[in-house]
Amino acid sequence: MTEFPIIALRSVELGTPDLAASVDFYTRVWGLDVVAGVGNKVFLAATGDDFHVLELKQSDRSELRKISFRVSTPEELRSLFAKTVTAGCAVLREIGPADAPSGGERFVIREPQGSVLEFVYGDHRKQGHVVPNRPGRLAHVNINSAQIEALSEFYRDVLGFRLTDRSKLMAFLRCNDDHHAVVLAEAPVNGLNHVAFLMPDLESVMRGSGRVVDHGYPIGWGVGRHGPGDNVFAYFVDPQGVVIEYTAEVLQVDDSYRARGPEEWVWPPGRTDHWGIAPPKSDACKKAQISIGFSGA
């Protein structure tokens, strides 16, 4: 079995032009809890054992500020730092104590296509428990790339991810038994496509989606079942234009899994998911998926 230097997608940081409105949405509607606040940044937790899964920071615009990964050992943290420097990444924070209340050691880089990545070891964990209809942790982050093969190579050769599947427009990469933790989507511009939150089960995706709809936010795509990863999905656009997903039943894989290519991931005409019942993605959702850029600072 492959041993990965990175063992989990831990959290993401989003910039928002209306911090209060974003915190209200992610707590009252989406199902997260505020666990800390530092300056103009708020940390929110899911029900699992991660101290936090989302950081919200006041910003001039909606943007992806950072993706945080958990590293397996202190030695791997140092090794990854050296590899990212050699690969031409800009160092934003050298190895040292993490700034977040979750603690641990970390370093922060900007990879060549512009996204900011944080790598953490020894961060604080809490006692997690399954709560129906609420997110337990992050499932994956989907990144738009105008040079998808180069970014896929970076994740594989520098960060130690493995390619699990490649559809016509997307590359699926894993760092543990989940089919994917990072998805790369071919796009005209680099940026954030969406962030997916893992729900306990299909019923929770359905009931959670009903809660979001009841608060006035329509489903942008779904409910359906994806091809690669076989996971259930429901997409929404948050109040500041960020696409977010409830998902469940992510395929668990090991080294025996055979990666399939675009010629095998083909749907019949008019179908967008395994079940064949998901309506076409809304125009608002499609527009939002290519509208969120990376932070410039």
C-alpha positions in Angstrom: 0.0 0.0 0.0 1.3 3.4 -0.9 2.4 5.6 1.9 1.6 9.2 1.2 3.6 12.2 2.6 0.3 14.1 2.7 -2.4 12.2 4.5 -5.5 14.6 4.3 -7.0 17.7 2.9 -7.4 19.6 6.2 -9.1 23.0 5.4 -9.5 25.9 3.0 -9.4 29.7 3.5 -11.8 31.9 1.6 -11.7 35.6 1.3 -15.1 37.3 1.5 -16.2 40.9 1.0 -18.9 40.4 3.7 -17.5 38.4 6.6 -20.6 38.6 8.8 -22.8 37.4 6.0 -20.5 34.5 5.1 -20.2 33.4 8.8 -24.0 33.5 9.1 -24.5 31.4 6.0 -21.9 28.7 6.9 -23.2 28.4 10.4 -27.0 28.9 10.2 -27.5 27.3 6.7 -24.5 25.1 5.8 -24.0 23.4 9.2 -20.6 24.5 10.5 -19.7 25.9 13.9 -17.5 28.9 14.8 -14.6 27.7 16.9 -12.3 30.7 17.0 -11.8 34.2 15.7 -8.4 36.0 15.2 -8.5 39.6 14.0 -10.5 39.7 10.8 -10.5 35.9 10.4 -13.1 33.4 11.6 -12.4 29.6 11.9 -15.3 27.2 11.4 -15.4 23.5 12.2 -17.4 20.5 10.9 -18.5 17.7 13.2 -15.4 15.6 12.6 -12.0 15.7 14.4 -10.4 18.6 12.5 -10.1 21.7 14.7 -11.4 23.6 11.7 -12.2 23.0 8.0 -12.9 26.6 6.8 -11.2 29.9 7.4 -13.1 33.0 6.4 -11.2 36.3 6.1 -12.5 39.8 5.3 -11.3 40.7 1.8 -12.0 43.1 -1.1 -13.4 40.2 -3.2 -14.4 36.6 -3.0 -11.2 34.5 -3.5 -9.4 31.3 -2.6 -6.7 32.3 -0.2 -5.3 29.0 0.9 -5.6 25.2 0.8 -4.2 23.4 3.8 -3.0 19.8 3.9 -2.0 17.6 6.8 1.4 15.9 6.6 2.3 12.5 8.0 5.5 13.2 9.9 7.9 16.1 10.7 10.4 14.5 8.4 7.9 14.6 5.5 7.2 18.2 6.3 10.8 19.1 5.8 11.1 16.9 2.7 8.1 18.5 1.1 9.4 22.0 1.8 12.7 21.2 0.0 10.8 19.6 -2.9 8.5 22.6 -3.4 11.4 25.0 -3.3 13.2 22.9 -5.9 10.1 22.9 -8.0 10.1 26.7 -8.2 7.4 27.5 -5.7 7.4 30.9 -3.9 8.0 30.5 -0.2 5.4 32.6 1.7 6.1 31.1 5.2 9.1 28.9 6.1 8.7 26.0 8.5 7.6 27.3 11.8 4.7 27.5 14.3 1.3 27.7 12.6 -0.6 30.9 12.8 -4.0 29.2 13.3 -5.4 28.4 16.8 -5.1 24.7 15.8 -1.3 25.0 16.2 1.3 22.6 14.8 4.2 23.3 12.5 3.6 24.5 8.9 5.0 26.1 5.8 3.2 28.0 3.1 4.0 28.2 -0.6 2.5 29.5 -3.8 2.7 26.8 -6.5 3.6 28.0 -10.1 0.0 28.3 -11.3 -0.9 30.6 -8.4 -2.7 28.8 -5.6 -1.4 29.1 -2.0 -0.8 25.8 -0.3 -0.2 25.2 3.4 1.3 22.0 4.8 0.8 21.3 8.5 2.0 18.6 10.9 0.9 18.2 14.6 -2.2 20.4 14.5 -4.7 20.1 17.3 -7.6 17.7 16.7 -10.9 17.6 18.6 -13.3 14.9 19.6 -15.4 14.4 16.5 -18.7 12.6 16.1 -21.2 11.9 13.3 -24.1 14.3 13.2 -26.8 13.6 10.7 -27.4 16.2 8.0 -24.2 18.2 8.8 -20.7 18.1 7.2 -18.1 15.9 9.0 -15.0 17.2 7.1 -13.8 18.4 3.8 -14.1 15.9 0.9 -12.1 17.6 -1.8 -11.2 20.9 -3.4 -11.5 21.4 -7.2 -9.0 23.7 -8.8 -9.4 25.3 -12.3 -6.2 25.1 -14.4 -5.4 26.4 -17.8 -2.4 23.9 -17.8 -4.0 20.9 -16.2 -1.3 18.4 -17.1 1.5 20.5 -15.6 -0.4 21.0 -12.4 -1.3 17.3 -12.2 2.4 16.5 -12.6 3.2 18.9 -9.7 0.7 17.2 -7.4 2.0 13.8 -8.3 5.8 14.3 -8.6 6.3 17.0 -6.0 3.6 16.4 -3.4 3.2 12.6 -3.7 -0.5 12.4 -4.8 -1.6 9.6 -7.1 -3.8 10.0 -10.2 -7.0 7.9 -9.8 -8.9 8.8 -12.9 -8.8 11.2 -15.8 -12.0 12.3 -17.5 -12.2 14.5 -20.6 -12.0 17.7 -18.5 -10.8 16.7 -15.0 -7.9 14.9 -13.2 -8.7 13.2 -9.9 -5.9 12.9 -7.4 -5.7 11.1 -4.0 -3.5 11.2 -0.9 -5.3 8.5 1.1 -8.0 5.9 0.6 -10.6 8.5 -0.7 -10.8 8.3 -4.5 -9.8 12.0 -4.6 -8.9 14.9 -2.3 -7.9 17.2 -5.2 -9.6 17.6 -8.5 -8.1 19.6 -11.4 -10.5 21.0 -14.0 -9.5 22.3 -17.4 -10.5 25.9 -17.6 -9.6 29.1 -19.4 -8.3 30.7 -16.2 -6.7 29.4 -13.0 -8.8 29.6 -9.8 -11.2 27.8 -7.6 -13.9 25.6 -9.1 -15.6 24.4 -5.9 -15.1 23.1 -2.4 -16.8 19.8 -1.3 -17.9 19.0 2.2 -18.4 15.3 3.2 -21.8 14.4 4.6 -22.4 11.2 6.7 -24.6 9.5 4.0 -27.0 10.0 1.1 -29.9 10.8 3.4 -27.8 13.7 4.9 -27.0 15.0 1.4 -30.8 15.1 0.7 -31.9 16.6 4.0 -29.0 19.0 4.1 -29.8 20.2 0.6 -33.4 20.6 1.6 -32.3 22.9 4.5 -30.2 25.0 2.1 -33.1 25.3 -0.3 -35.5 26.2 2.5 -33.2 29.2 3.2 -33.5 30.4 -0.4 -30.4 28.9 -2.1 -31.4 26.7 -5.1 -29.5 23.6 -6.1 -27.0 24.5 -8.8 -26.4 20.9 -9.9 -27.8 17.7 -8.6 -28.8 15.8 -6.6 -26.9 13.1 -8.6 -24.1 10.6 -8.5 -20.7 11.3 -10.1 -18.8 9.0 -12.4 -15.2 9.1 -11.1 -15.3 8.6 -7.3 -19.0 7.4 -7.4 -19.9 10.0 -4.9 -23.4 11.6 -4.4 -23.4 15.3 -5.0 -25.4 18.5 -4.7 -23.9 21.9 -5.7 -24.8 25.3 -4.4 -23.5 28.9 -4.8 -22.9 30.6 -1.5 -23.9 34.3 -0.9 -20.5 35.6 -2.1 -20.4 33.5 -5.3 -18.4 30.5 -4.2 -19.5 27.1 -5.4 -19.8 24.5 -2.6 -20.9 20.9 -2.6 -22.4 18.4 -0.3 -21.2 14.9 -1.0 -21.2 11.4 0.4 -20.3 7.8 -0.3 -16.9 8.7 -1.9 -15.3 5.6 -3.4 -12.6 4.1 -1.3 -9.6 2.8 -3.3 -6.2 1.2 -2.8 -3.2 0.5 -5.1 -5.2 -2.1 -7.0 -7.5 0.5 -8.4 -7.1 0.9 -12.1 -7.1 4.5 -13.3 -9.5 5.1 -16.3 -9.2 7.7 -19.0 -11.5 10.0 -20.9 -12.4 7.3 -23.4 -14.0 5.2 -20.6 -15.7 8.1 -18.7 -18.4 8.7 -21.3 -22.1 9.4 -20.6 -25.0 8.8 -23.0 -26.3 12.1 -24.7 -28.1 14.4 -22.3 -26.9 12.6 -19.1 -24.6 14.3 -16.6 -24.4 11.7 -13.8 -24.7 7.9 -13.1 -28.4 8.0 -12.2 -29.4 10.1 -15.2 -31.8 12.3 -13.2 -29.7 15.3 -12.4 -30.9 18.3 -14.5 -28.3 20.3 -16.3 -26.0 22.5 -14.2 -27.5 26.0 -13.8 -26.0 29.0 -15.6 -25.4 30.7 -12.2 -23.4 27.7 -11.0 -21.4 27.4 -14.2 -20.5 31.1 -14.1 -19.5 30.9 -10.4 -17.2 27.9 -11.0 -14.9 30.1 -13.1 -15.3 33.4 -11.2 -13.3 32.8 -8.0 -9.6 33.6 -8.4 -6.6 33.0 -6.1 -5.5 35.5 -3.5 -2.7 37.8 -4.7 -1.2 38.3 -1.2 
